[in-house]
């Protein structure tokens, strides 16, 4: 037995600030699906690898298994509505969402901070989730856009202007 409850653990995990992503994939009939994920992390530059996790029994799991491609969108600070939209299962998820097909055929949501087109290279079991390790095969980055951050169960943003000023005045 653990010395803490699952609710206490959830609150503890919420203290770790993370970026917010939406991952899109295609089913066998080329229908697009998306899901909000905050469990995204970089792994390696050589080869270029990332990881993210998905509930073991998620309906999306068959479409992100080994060898399958998916597109990771790093959401922009103003895209809280997209994070909430893709956090729940809906039919016709992309209705009313600004998007277009990427060159790969995957669905690309407009105005994000960064995009990583990936191919799953392995899947590990991690408790009630699968840990998906994927190779980045293409990317787009918009460093002028500010990322959406999730911490303590709420969306926040960073003010890069203050950070730039602080770095300018640094004595390092």
Rosetta blueprint (number, residue, H / E / L):
1 X L
2 X L
3 X L
4 X L
5 X L
6 X H
7 X H
8 X H
9 X H
10 X H
11 X H
12 X H
13 X H
14 X H
15 X L
16 X L
17 X L
18 X E
19 X E
20 X L
21 X E
22 X E
23 X E
24 X E
25 X E
26 X E
27 X L
28 X L
29 X L
30 X L
31 X L
32 X E
33 X E
34 X E
35 X E
36 X E
37 X E
38 X L
39 X L
40 X L
41 X E
42 X E
43 X E
44 X E
45 X L
46 X L
47 X L
48 X L
49 X E
50 X E
51 X E
52 X E
53 X E
54 X E
55 X E
56 X L
57 X L
58 X L
59 X L
60 X L
61 X H
62 X H
63 X H
64 X L
65 X L
66 X L
67 X L
68 X L
69 X E
70 X E
71 X E
72 X E
73 X E
74 X E
75 X L
76 X E
77 X L
78 X L
79 X L
80 X H
81 X H
82 X H
83 X H
84 X H
85 X H
86 X L
87 X L
88 X L
89 X L
90 X L
91 X L
92 X L
93 X L
94 X L
95 X L
96 X L
97 X L
98 X L
99 X E
100 X E
101 X E
102 X L
103 X L
104 X L
105 X L
106 X L
107 X E
108 X E
109 X E
110 X L
111 X L
112 X L
113 X L
114 X E
115 X E
116 X E
117 X E
118 X E
119 X E
120 X E
121 X E
122 X E
123 X E
124 X E
125 X E
126 X E
127 X L
128 X L
129 X E
130 X E
131 X E
132 X E
133 X E
134 X E
135 X E
136 X E
137 X E
138 X E
139 X E
140 X E
141 X E
142 X L
143 X L
144 X L
145 X L
146 X L
147 X E
148 X E
149 X E
150 X E
151 X E
152 X L
153 X L
154 X E
155 X E
156 X E
157 X E
158 X L
159 X L
160 X H
161 X H
162 X H
163 X H
164 X H
165 X H
166 X H
167 X H
168 X H
169 X L
170 X L
171 X L
172 X L
